[in-house]
Amino acid sequence: MLNQKGTTILELMLVVVIIGILSMVSMTEYFKVHDRAYVGAAINDLQIFKTAISMHDAEWGIFPPNEANSMIALVNQLRNPDGLPYMDPPSGDNWRSFTYDPPAAGDLMGDYSLTVVCNDHSSTQITMHWNSAMEIIKLGD
């Protein structure tokens, strides 16, 4: 009788299948964490914008007008009386679109909203309102 040592093809295939399943599970978890990081960073950027808009309103008594409907245009309008910006533009690529909806003329409460669509896999849309209320919508994959 022969006493052969080694692995069979069945054992090798079983190891390959197990490695495939483990890598699939770990990659989906990685993408979930990656997506949450994009959304969290975008929310943080919106809160910085909200603070800068509040500072602008406190010093000038008005909110930025609707000509500032891009991130760069809004940052350029958010300046103190000395001409210094209240904030630096966000340096990351956390979103692919940015919208600032200013308050209506004569609105003393300043009912504005900031909306971004994140760069995550679900294209999450985040809208932050003047009163810190947030709407988070997953647009799809």
N, C-alpha and C positions, 0 to 999 in steps of 0.2 A: 504494500500500500504506500502510495506517495503521500508525503507530508509537505504540502506546498503552503508557503506563507505569502501573504500579500493581500491586496484588496481586490474586490470584484468590481465589475462595471456597475453593478447595482448599488454598491456602497458609494462609489464615486458620484453617481447620478443623484443619490440621496443628499450627499454633502452639497452638491451644486444647487439643488432645489432649496435646501435650507438657507444657504448663503443668499440666494436670490430673494427669498421671502424676507429675510432680515434686512437686506439692503433696500427693498421696496418700502418697508415700514419705516426705516430710518430716514429715507429721503422725503417721504410725505410729512413726517414730523419736522424735518429741517425746513421744508417749504412753509409749513404753518408758522414756525418761529420767525422765519424771514419775513413773511407777510405781516405778522404782528409788529415787527420792528419798523416796517415802512409806515404802518398806520400810526403807531405811537410817535414816531418822529414827525409825521405830518401834523398830528394833534399838537405836539409841542411847538412846532413852527406857527401854527394858527394862534396859539396862546400868546406867543411873542408878538405877532401882528396885533392881536387884540390889545395888549398892553401898550404898544406904540401908538395905536389909534386913540386910546384913552389919554395918553400923555399929550398927543396933538390936540385933542379936544379941550383938555384942561388948560393948555397954554394959549391956544388960538380962539377957543370958543366955538369952533366949527369942526365938522368931520371932513375928511378928504372928499373932494367931489367925484362924480362918476367918470371923469376922464381917466381916473387912475384904475382902469380895469385890467391891469396886468400886474404881476408881482413887482417888476422893476419900477413901473410907473407909480405904484403905491408907495414903495420904499422911498422913491425920490420926493414924494410929496410929504412924507412924514419927517419933517425937519423942525427943529426948535427955532426960536427967534434969531439965534446966532447963526443959523444955516447949517448946523450940525445934525446929522441924521439921528433919529431916535433908535434906530436899529440897523444892523448890517443885513444885507439880503441873505437868506438861507443858502448855505453852501452845498447842501446835499441835493440829490435828485429823488426826493421822497414822493413827488407827485408829477403828473404830466400836464395838468391844467389847473389854473388858478382863476377864481372869479371873486371880485369884490362888488357887492351890491350895497351902495351907499344909502343912507336914510333919505326919505323924501324931504323936499325943501320945506323948511319950517318945522321939521320934526325935532323937538327939543330932547326927546328921549334917545335919539340916535339909533333907531331900529335898523342896524346894518347887519349884513351877514357875509361871511367868508366861506367860499366853497372850493375844495380841491378834489381831484380824482387821483388817488394814490397809484404808485407804480407797482403795486402788489399783483399777484396772479388773479385776484378777484376784481380788480379795478374798483376798489372801495371808494365811495364818494362820501366825504365828510363835510358837513355844513355846520359852522359855528356861528351862533347868533350873538348879538350884542349882550344878551343877558347870560352868557355862558352855556345856554342850552345847545346841545349837539345832536345832530342827526347823522347816523352812520348807515349807509346803504351799500350792500354788495351788488354791483351792477352785473356781474357775471364773470365767467372764466374766459 
